[in-house]
Amino acid sequence: MPDILSVVRSCLARNQLIENASLWVRGLRWGELGTSDGIDQLVSDVEQRWDTRIDYILGSDTFYDPADFNKLLMTAAYVIHRHNKSCKFITAYQERRSFRSPFK
């Protein structure tokens, strides 16, 4: 994950954006609880830093590795069931191989 975070920060810099009180980059490990990059910590940070809730979870091509399907769904479910019952999980998915589908 550290590799992708540096890419995201580089994209911010190229667009003359800087991390500040209203824009920050951080890692999130799907399915993790009780760690600095777990979903429970992210929810706590959002509530404390901005005094708000997560309203949308947006994803694109997130169902890639079958080993991660349950972790991703658990992460989205945590936000929806324990943080904001009105949160919407919106993702795009293209089935490439039927044996890898999370929707069988």
N, CA, C and O atoms as CSV, one atom per row, in Angstrom:
chain,resi,resn,atom,element,x,y,z
A,1,MET,N,N,0.800,-1.199,0.000
A,1,MET,CA,C,0.000,0.000,0.000
A,1,MET,C,C,0.847,1.271,0.000
A,1,MET,O,O,0.430,2.249,-0.620
A,2,PRO,N,N,1.994,1.321,0.645
A,2,PRO,CA,C,2.781,2.556,0.622
A,2,PRO,C,C,3.088,3.039,-0.789
A,2,PRO,O,O,3.168,4.246,-1.019
A,3,ASP,N,N,3.261,2.121,-1.739
A,3,ASP,CA,C,3.551,2.525,-3.113
A,3,ASP,C,C,2.408,3.328,-3.711
A,3,ASP,O,O,2.648,4.352,-4.350
A,4,ILE,N,N,1.191,2.894,-3.521
A,4,ILE,CA,C,0.050,3.590,-4.111
A,4,ILE,C,C,-0.202,4.927,-3.422
A,4,ILE,O,O,-0.635,5.879,-4.071
A,5,LEU,N,N,0.058,5.014,-2.131
A,5,LEU,CA,C,-0.147,6.277,-1.432
A,5,LEU,C,C,0.793,7.353,-1.958
A,5,LEU,O,O,0.403,8.515,-2.067
A,6,SER,N,N,2.021,6.982,-2.282
A,6,SER,CA,C,2.951,7.965,-2.848
A,6,SER,C,C,2.491,8.405,-4.237
A,6,SER,O,O,2.688,9.560,-4.613
A,7,VAL,N,N,1.885,7.506,-4.999
A,7,VAL,CA,C,1.348,7.864,-6.317
A,7,VAL,C,C,0.194,8.861,-6.152
A,7,VAL,O,O,0.118,9.850,-6.882
A,8,VAL,N,N,-0.689,8.605,-5.209
A,8,VAL,CA,C,-1.820,9.507,-4.973
A,8,VAL,C,C,-1.312,10.884,-4.548
A,8,VAL,O,O,-1.800,11.905,-5.034
A,9,ARG,N,N,-0.344,10.912,-3.651
A,9,ARG,CA,C,0.212,12.201,-3.213
A,9,ARG,C,C,0.884,12.932,-4.365
A,9,ARG,O,O,0.807,14.157,-4.452
A,10,SER,N,N,1.535,12.200,-5.241
A,10,SER,CA,C,2.158,12.796,-6.422
A,10,SER,C,C,1.096,13.405,-7.342
A,10,SER,O,O,1.296,14.485,-7.897
A,11,CYS,N,N,-0.028,12.709,-7.499
A,11,CYS,CA,C,-1.126,13.244,-8.318
A,11,CYS,C,C,-1.678,14.535,-7.714
A,11,CYS,O,O,-1.999,15.476,-8.439
A,12,LEU,N,N,-1.785,14.575,-6.404
A,12,LEU,CA,C,-2.240,15.802,-5.748
A,12,LEU,C,C,-1.283,16.948,-6.050
A,12,LEU,O,O,-1.710,18.047,-6.403
A,13,ALA,N,N,0.013,16.686,-5.909
A,13,ALA,CA,C,1.022,17.722,-6.152
A,13,ALA,C,C,0.972,18.217,-7.595
A,13,ALA,O,O,1.069,19.417,-7.847
A,14,ARG,N,N,0.821,17.298,-8.531
A,14,ARG,CA,C,0.747,17.689,-9.951
A,14,ARG,C,C,-0.460,18.569,-10.241
A,14,ARG,O,O,-0.450,19.368,-11.178
A,15,ASN,N,N,-1.490,18.414,-9.435
A,15,ASN,CA,C,-2.693,19.225,-9.601
A,15,ASN,C,C,-2.725,20.400,-8.625
A,15,ASN,O,O,-3.765,21.024,-8.413
A,16,GLN,N,N,-1.578,20.682,-8.047
A,16,GLN,CA,C,-1.399,21.802,-7.119
A,16,GLN,C,C,-2.358,21.730,-5.932
A,16,GLN,O,O,-2.887,22.745,-5.479
A,17,LEU,N,N,-2.567,20.528,-5.446
A,17,LEU,CA,C,-3.372,20.309,-4.254
A,17,LEU,C,C,-2.450,19.832,-3.144
A,17,LEU,O,O,-1.494,19.099,-3.399
A,18,ILE,N,N,-2.729,20.239,-1.928
A,18,ILE,CA,C,-1.921,19.800,-0.799
A,18,ILE,C,C,-2.838,19.202,0.266
A,18,ILE,O,O,-4.005,19.574,0.394
A,19,GLU,N,N,-2.278,18.277,1.012
A,19,GLU,CA,C,-3.041,17.719,2.124
A,19,GLU,C,C,-3.211,18.805,3.178
A,19,GLU,O,O,-2.257,19.506,3.514
A,20,ASN,N,N,-4.424,18.941,3.695
A,20,ASN,CA,C,-4.709,19.931,4.725
A,20,ASN,C,C,-5.896,19.439,5.542
A,20,ASN,O,O,-6.206,18.248,5.549
A,21,ALA,N,N,-6.550,20.359,6.224
A,21,ALA,CA,C,-7.661,19.962,7.093
A,21,ALA,C,C,-8.834,19.367,6.326
A,21,ALA,O,O,-9.609,18.598,6.893
A,22,SER,N,N,-8.981,19.706,5.050
A,22,SER,CA,C,-10.130,19.203,4.301
A,22,SER,C,C,-9.762,18.174,3.234
A,22,SER,O,O,-10.642,17.647,2.553
A,23,LEU,N,N,-8.486,17.888,3.086
A,23,LEU,CA,C,-8.038,16.911,2.092
A,23,LEU,C,C,-6.872,16.122,2.667
A,23,LEU,O,O,-5.825,16.685,2.985
A,24,TRP,N,N,-7.063,14.815,2.798
A,24,TRP,CA,C,-5.973,13.994,3.302
A,24,TRP,C,C,-5.996,12.626,2.665
A,24,TRP,O,O,-7.041,12.121,2.254
A,25,VAL,N,N,-4.816,12.042,2.595
A,25,VAL,CA,C,-4.630,10.723,1.980
A,25,VAL,C,C,-4.215,9.762,3.080
A,25,VAL,O,O,-3.350,10.070,3.900
A,26,ARG,N,N,-4.838,8.604,3.085
A,26,ARG,CA,C,-4.455,7.591,4.072
A,26,ARG,C,C,-4.795,6.211,3.536
A,26,ARG,O,O,-5.663,6.055,2.677
A,27,GLY,N,N,-4.113,5.239,4.046
A,27,GLY,CA,C,-4.357,3.865,3.638
A,27,GLY,C,C,-5.561,3.286,4.353
A,27,GLY,O,O,-5.914,3.708,5.454
A,28,LEU,N,N,-6.180,2.318,3.712
A,28,LEU,CA,C,-7.285,1.576,4.312
A,28,LEU,C,C,-7.136,0.126,3.886
A,28,LEU,O,O,-7.176,-0.193,2.697
A,29,ARG,N,N,-6.966,-0.739,4.859
A,29,ARG,CA,C,-6.870,-2.169,4.566
A,29,ARG,C,C,-8.252,-2.785,4.747
A,29,ARG,O,O,-8.819,-2.771,5.840
A,30,TRP,N,N,-8.776,-3.322,3.659
A,30,TRP,CA,C,-10.101,-3.927,3.692
A,30,TRP,C,C,-10.153,-5.057,4.710
A,30,TRP,O,O,-9.245,-5.884,4.789
A,31,GLY,N,N,-11.227,-5.078,5.483
A,31,GLY,CA,C,-11.449,-6.156,6.431
A,31,GLY,C,C,-10.683,-6.033,7.729
A,31,GLY,O,O,-10.779,-6.920,8.577
A,32,GLU,N,N,-9.926,-4.969,7.915
A,32,GLU,CA,C,-9.112,-4.794,9.127
A,32,GLU,C,C,-9.879,-4.003,10.177
A,32,GLU,O,O,-10.544,-3.013,9.869
A,33,LEU,N,N,-9.774,-4.452,11.408
A,33,LEU,CA,C,-10.306,-3.739,12.567
A,33,LEU,C,C,-9.214,-3.683,13.621
A,33,LEU,O,O,-8.423,-4.618,13.752
A,34,GLY,N,N,-9.166,-2.597,14.370
A,34,GLY,CA,C,-8.220,-2.498,15.470
A,34,GLY,C,C,-6.798,-2.176,15.053
A,34,GLY,O,O,-5.871,-2.372,15.839
A,35,THR,N,N,-6.604,-1.687,13.837
A,35,THR,CA,C,-5.271,-1.293,13.380
A,35,THR,C,C,-5.323,0.170,12.939
A,35,THR,O,O,-6.403,0.731,12.755
A,36,SER,N,N,-4.155,0.780,12.771
A,36,SER,CA,C,-4.109,2.194,12.387
A,36,SER,C,C,-4.674,2.438,10.996
A,36,SER,O,O,-5.087,3.556,10.688
A,37,ASP,N,N,-4.702,1.408,10.146
A,37,ASP,CA,C,-5.275,1.575,8.807
A,37,ASP,C,C,-6.506,0.694,8.602
A,37,ASP,O,O,-6.815,0.282,7.484
A,38,GLY,N,N,-7.204,0.416,9.710
A,38,GLY,CA,C,-8.450,-0.346,9.652
A,38,GLY,C,C,-9.652,0.570,9.480
A,38,GLY,O,O,-9.555,1.782,9.671
A,39,ILE,N,N,-10.774,-0.014,9.121
A,39,ILE,CA,C,-11.980,0.768,8.858
A,39,ILE,C,C,-12.514,1.438,10.117
A,39,ILE,O,O,-13.052,2.543,10.034
A,40,ASP,N,N,-12.384,0.811,11.270
A,40,ASP,CA,C,-12.864,1.447,12.499
A,40,ASP,C,C,-12.078,2.717,12.804
A,40,ASP,O,O,-12.648,3.695,13.288
A,41,GLN,N,N,-10.779,2.713,12.527
A,41,GLN,CA,C,-9.961,3.903,12.747
A,41,GLN,C,C,-10.311,5.001,11.744
A,41,GLN,O,O,-10.358,6.178,12.101
A,42,LEU,N,N,-10.556,4.619,10.489
A,42,LEU,CA,C,-10.947,5.605,9.477
A,42,LEU,C,C,-12.258,6.286,9.868
A,42,LEU,O,O,-12.376,7.509,9.784
A,43,VAL,N,N,-13.232,5.500,10.290
A,43,VAL,CA,C,-14.521,6.052,10.711
A,43,VAL,C,C,-14.318,7.019,11.879
A,43,VAL,O,O,-14.889,8.110,11.884
A,44,SER,N,N,-13.527,6.636,12.847
A,44,SER,CA,C,-13.238,7.500,13.992
A,44,SER,C,C,-12.562,8.792,13.545
A,44,SER,O,O,-12.913,9.873,14.017
A,45,ASP,N,N,-11.596,8.684,12.641
A,45,ASP,CA,C,-10.892,9.870,12.139
A,45,ASP,C,C,-11.841,10.819,11.417
A,45,ASP,O,O,-11.763,12.033,11.605
A,46,VAL,N,N,-12.732,10.279,10.596
A,46,VAL,CA,C,-13.700,11.112,9.870
A,46,VAL,C,C,-14.608,11.833,10.861
A,46,VAL,O,O,-14.853,13.032,10.720
A,47,GLU,N,N,-15.107,11.113,11.858
A,47,GLU,CA,C,-16.005,11.722,12.838
A,47,GLU,C,C,-15.303,12.815,13.634
A,47,GLU,O,O,-15.884,13.872,13.881
A,48,GLN,N,N,-14.055,12.570,14.039
A,48,GLN,CA,C,-13.334,13.537,14.862
A,48,GLN,C,C,-12.773,14.695,14.047
A,48,GLN,O,O,-12.827,15.845,14.484
A,49,ARG,N,N,-12.238,14.405,12.874
A,49,ARG,CA,C,-11.571,15.431,12.073
A,49,ARG,C,C,-12.564,16.396,11.432
A,49,ARG,O,O,-12.317,17.601,11.387
A,50,TRP,N,N,-13.666,15.881,10.943
A,50,TRP,CA,C,-14.614,16.714,10.218
A,50,TRP,C,C,-15.995,16.784,10.859
A,50,TRP,O,O,-16.865,17.503,10.368
A,51,ASP,N,N,-16.205,16.059,11.931
A,51,ASP,CA,C,-17.512,16.039,12.582
A,51,ASP,C,C,-18.620,15.744,11.566
A,51,ASP,O,O,-19.641,16.430,11.507
A,52,THR,N,N,-18.382,14.705,10.777
A,52,THR,CA,C,-19.339,14.337,9.737
A,52,THR,C,C,-19.397,12.822,9.607
A,52,THR,O,O,-18.799,12.098,10.404
A,53,ARG,N,N,-20.110,12.355,8.612
A,53,ARG,CA,C,-20.243,10.923,8.358
A,53,ARG,C,C,-19.849,10.612,6.924
A,53,ARG,O,O,-19.845,11.489,6.061
A,54,ILE,N,N,-19.523,9.364,6.687
A,54,ILE,CA,C,-19.243,8.891,5.331
A,54,ILE,C,C,-20.592,8.628,4.671
A,54,ILE,O,O,-21.361,7.786,5.136
A,55,ASP,N,N,-20.877,9.345,3.590
A,55,ASP,CA,C,-22.163,9.210,2.908
A,55,ASP,C,C,-22.100,8.266,1.717
A,55,ASP,O,O,-23.095,7.630,1.370
A,56,TYR,N,N,-20.936,8.174,1.092
A,56,TYR,CA,C,-20.774,7.336,-0.096
A,56,TYR,C,C,-19.451,6.596,-0.039
A,56,TYR,O,O,-18.443,7.133,0.421
A,57,ILE,N,N,-19.465,5.370,-0.506
A,57,ILE,CA,C,-18.251,4.598,-0.752
A,57,ILE,C,C,-18.251,4.337,-2.249
A,57,ILE,O,O,-19.115,3.625,-2.761
A,58,LEU,N,N,-17.287,4.910,-2.946
A,58,LEU,CA,C,-17.200,4.773,-4.400
A,58,LEU,C,C,-16.037,3.864,-4.753
A,58,LEU,O,O,-14.957,3.976,-4.174
A,59,GLY,N,N,-16.254,2.976,-5.692
A,59,GLY,CA,C,-15.183,2.082,-6.117
A,59,GLY,C,C,-15.286,1.782,-7.594
A,59,GLY,O,O,-16.359,1.861,-8.192
A,60,SER,N,N,-14.164,1.440,-8.164
A,60,SER,CA,C,-14.131,1.050,-9.566
A,60,SER,C,C,-13.191,-0.136,-9.707
A,60,SER,O,O,-12.028,-0.069,-9.309
A,61,ASP,N,N,-13.695,-1.206,-10.268
A,61,ASP,CA,C,-12.910,-2.427,-10.454
A,61,ASP,C,C,-12.334,-2.934,-9.132
A,61,ASP,O,O,-11.194,-3.396,-9.075
A,62,THR,N,N,-13.132,-2.842,-8.083
A,62,THR,CA,C,-12.678,-3.260,-6.758
A,62,THR,C,C,-12.746,-4.768,-6.553
A,62,THR,O,O,-12.041,-5.307,-5.699
A,63,PHE,N,N,-13.576,-5.449,-7.315
A,63,PHE,CA,C,-13.670,-6.902,-7.204
A,63,PHE,C,C,-12.733,-7.528,-8.222
A,63,PHE,O,O,-13.148,-7.924,-9.312
A,64,TYR,N,N,-11.480,-7.610,-7.853
A,64,TYR,CA,C,-10.462,-8.123,-8.759
A,64,TYR,C,C,-9.916,-9.466,-8.279
A,64,TYR,O,O,-9.867,-10.437,-9.034
A,65,ASP,N,N,-9.513,-9.504,-7.022
A,65,ASP,CA,C,-8.931,-10.720,-6.457
A,65,ASP,C,C,-9.968,-11.391,-5.552
A,65,ASP,O,O,-10.382,-10.796,-4.557
A,66,PRO,N,N,-10.392,-12.607,-5.874
A,66,PRO,CA,C,-11.400,-13.290,-5.057
A,66,PRO,C,C,-11.042,-13.364,-3.575
A,66,PRO,O,O,-11.934,-13.414,-2.728
A,67,ALA,N,N,-9.766,-13.371,-3.254
A,67,ALA,CA,C,-9.352,-13.433,-1.854
A,67,ALA,C,C,-9.761,-12.172,-1.089
A,67,ALA,O,O,-9.812,-12.184,0.141
A,68,ASP,N,N,-10.050,-11.091,-1.805
A,68,ASP,CA,C,-10.400,-9.825,-1.162
A,68,ASP,C,C,-11.895,-9.533,-1.137
A,68,ASP,O,O,-12.308,-8.561,-0.504
A,69,PHE,N,N,-12.722,-10.338,-1.801
A,69,PHE,CA,C,-14.150,-10.045,-1.905
A,69,PHE,C,C,-14.799,-9.874,-0.533
A,69,PHE,O,O,-15.462,-8.866,-0.291
A,70,ASN,N,N,-14.623,-10.829,0.358
A,70,ASN,CA,C,-15.254,-10.759,1.677
A,70,ASN,C,C,-14.729,-9.587,2.490
A,70,ASN,O,O,-15.489,-8.944,3.214
A,71,LYS,N,N,-13.431,-9.302,2.379
A,71,LYS,CA,C,-12.844,-8.179,3.121
A,71,LYS,C,C,-13.437,-6.853,2.654
A,71,LYS,O,O,-13.746,-5.982,3.468
A,72,LEU,N,N,-13.591,-6.707,1.354
A,72,LEU,CA,C,-14.170,-5.479,0.810
A,72,LEU,C,C,-15.617,-5.318,1.266
A,72,LEU,O,O,-16.017,-4.236,1.696
A,73,LEU,N,N,-16.396,-6.382,1.175
A,73,LEU,CA,C,-17.797,-6.315,1.593
A,73,LEU,C,C,-17.926,-6.063,3.091
A,73,LEU,O,O,-18.821,-5.334,3.520
A,74,MET,N,N,-17.040,-6.660,3.895
A,74,MET,CA,C,-17.052,-6.421,5.338
A,74,MET,C,C,-16.764,-4.957,5.638
A,74,MET,O,O,-17.383,-4.371,6.526
A,75,THR,N,N,-15.825,-4.362,4.901
A,75,THR,CA,C,-15.465,-2.962,5.109
A,75,THR,C,C,-16.648,-2.051,4.798
A,75,THR,O,O,-16.965,-1.156,5.580
A,76,ALA,N,N,-17.295,-2.274,3.669
A,76,ALA,CA,C,-18.472,-1.475,3.306
A,76,ALA,C,C,-19.596,-1.693,4.317
A,76,ALA,O,O,-20.261,-0.739,4.723
A,77,ALA,N,N,-19.809,-2.938,4.723
A,77,ALA,CA,C,-20.865,-3.248,5.687
A,77,ALA,C,C,-20.606,-2.573,7.031
A,77,ALA,O,O,-21.545,-2.115,7.682
A,78,TYR,N,N,-19.353,-2.506,7.449
A,78,TYR,CA,C,-19.013,-1.849,8.718
A,78,TYR,C,C,-19.458,-0.387,8.682
A,78,TYR,O,O,-20.082,0.104,9.622
A,79,VAL,N,N,-19.131,0.297,7.593
A,79,VAL,CA,C,-19.509,1.709,7.473
A,79,VAL,C,C,-21.027,1.853,7.492
A,79,VAL,O,O,-21.563,2.707,8.198
A,80,ILE,N,N,-21.710,1.031,6.728
A,80,ILE,CA,C,-23.167,1.151,6.605
A,80,ILE,C,C,-23.885,0.760,7.901
A,80,ILE,O,O,-24.815,1.455,8.312
A,81,HIS,N,N,-23.483,-0.317,8.544
A,81,HIS,CA,C,-24.207,-0.810,9.716
A,81,HIS,C,C,-23.790,-0.162,11.027
A,81,HIS,O,O,-24.600,-0.075,11.950
A,82,ARG,N,N,-22.543,0.298,11.131
A,82,ARG,CA,C,-22.076,0.829,12.409
A,82,ARG,C,C,-21.809,2.329,12.400
A,82,ARG,O,O,-21.594,2.924,13.456
A,83,HIS,N,N,-21.821,2.941,11.231
A,83,HIS,CA,C,-21.448,4.354,11.149
A,83,HIS,C,C,-22.568,5.209,10.559
A,83,HIS,O,O,-22.955,6.215,11.155
A,84,ASN,N,N,-23.091,4.821,9.401
A,84,ASN,CA,C,-24.125,5.616,8.741
A,84,ASN,C,C,-25.025,4.691,7.925
A,84,ASN,O,O,-24.661,4.257,6.832
A,85,LYS,N,N,-26.178,4.404,8.460
A,85,LYS,CA,C,-27.101,3.483,7.791
A,85,LYS,C,C,-27.600,4.021,6.452
A,85,LYS,O,O,-28.149,3.263,5.652
A,86,SER,N,N,-27.419,5.312,6.195
A,86,SER,CA,C,-27.826,5.912,4.918
A,86,SER,C,C,-26.699,5.924,3.888
A,86,SER,O,O,-26.904,6.364,2.757
A,87,CYS,N,N,-25.524,5.451,4.260
A,87,CYS,CA,C,-24.381,5.425,3.344
A,87,CYS,C,C,-24.694,4.527,2.145
A,87,CYS,O,O,-25.311,3.471,2.289
A,88,LYS,N,N,-24.266,4.956,0.983
A,88,LYS,CA,C,-24.454,4.184,-0.250
A,88,LYS,C,C,-23.113,3.639,-0.719
A,88,LYS,O,O,-22.122,4.367,-0.762
A,89,PHE,N,N,-23.082,2.358,-1.070
A,89,PHE,CA,C,-21.892,1.706,-1.618
A,89,PHE,C,C,-22.115,1.551,-3.114
A,89,PHE,O,O,-22.984,0.792,-3.543
A,90,ILE,N,N,-21.335,2.265,-3.899
A,90,ILE,CA,C,-21.473,2.251,-5.359
A,90,ILE,C,C,-20.148,1.794,-5.948
A,90,ILE,O,O,-19.103,2.391,-5.690
A,91,THR,N,N,-20.201,0.732,-6.738
A,91,THR,CA,C,-18.972,0.239,-7.351
A,91,THR,C,C,-19.267,-0.245,-8.762
A,91,THR,O,O,-20.390,-0.631,-9.086
A,92,ALA,N,N,-18.253,-0.215,-9.573
A,92,ALA,CA,C,-18.354,-0.740,-10.939
A,92,ALA,C,C,-17.613,-2.068,-10.974
A,92,ALA,O,O,-16.580,-2.242,-10.327
A,93,TYR,N,N,-18.156,-2.987,-11.733
A,93,TYR,CA,C,-17.551,-4.311,-11.802
A,93,TYR,C,C,-17.721,-4.866,-13.203
A,93,TYR,O,O,-18.810,-4.811,-13.774
A,94,GLN,N,N,-16.659,-5.394,-13.745
A,94,GLN,CA,C,-16.730,-6.067,-15.041
A,94,GLN,C,C,-16.301,-7.511,-14.839
A,94,GLN,O,O,-15.180,-7.781,-14.408
A,95,GLU,N,N,-17.193,-8.430,-15.149
A,95,GLU,CA,C,-16.854,-9.839,-14.996
A,95,GLU,C,C,-15.918,-10.250,-16.120
A,95,GLU,O,O,-16.251,-10.156,-17.301
A,96,ARG,N,N,-14.752,-10.704,-15.725
A,96,ARG,CA,C,-13.762,-11.137,-16.702
A,96,ARG,C,C,-13.732,-12.658,-16.824
A,96,ARG,O,O,-13.582,-13.213,-17.913
A,97,ARG,N,N,-13.877,-13.304,-15.693
A,97,ARG,CA,C,-13.911,-14.771,-15.657
A,97,ARG,C,C,-14.985,-15.168,-14.651
A,97,ARG,O,O,-14.958,-14.723,-13.504
A,98,SER,N,N,-15.905,-15.981,-15.068
A,98,SER,CA,C,-17.041,-16.300,-14.201
A,98,SER,C,C,-16.624,-16.986,-12.907
A,98,SER,O,O,-17.318,-16.847,-11.900
A,99,PHE,N,N,-15.521,-17.717,-12.897
A,99,PHE,CA,C,-15.123,-18.405,-11.667
A,99,PHE,C,C,-14.587,-17.420,-10.625
A,99,PHE,O,O,-14.407,-17.796,-9.467
A,100,ARG,N,N,-14.329,-16.165,-11.012
A,100,ARG,CA,C,-13.833,-15.165,-10.075
A,100,ARG,C,C,-14.926,-14.210,-9.623
A,100,ARG,O,O,-14.643,-13.263,-8.888
A,101,SER,N,N,-16.136,-14.427,-10.032
A,101,SER,CA,C,-17.216,-13.488,-9.755
A,101,SER,C,C,-17.594,-13.475,-8.275
A,101,SER,O,O,-17.738,-14.534,-7.664
A,102,PRO,N,N,-17.755,-12.282,-7.695
A,102,PRO,CA,C,-18.234,-12.198,-6.314
A,102,PRO,C,C,-19.748,-12.336,-6.237
A,102,PRO,O,O,-20.311,-12.385,-5.143
A,103,PHE,N,N,-20.413,-12.399,-7.390
A,103,PHE,CA,C,-21.867,-12.372,-7.428
A,103,PHE,C,C,-22.466,-13.681,-7.911
A,103,PHE,O,O,-23.528,-13.674,-8.534
A,104,LYS,N,N,-21.822,-14.791,-7.643
A,104,LYS,CA,C,-22.336,-16.105,-8.047
A,104,LYS,C,C,-23.415,-16.546,-7.100
A,104,LYS,O,O,-23.977,-17.628,-7.266
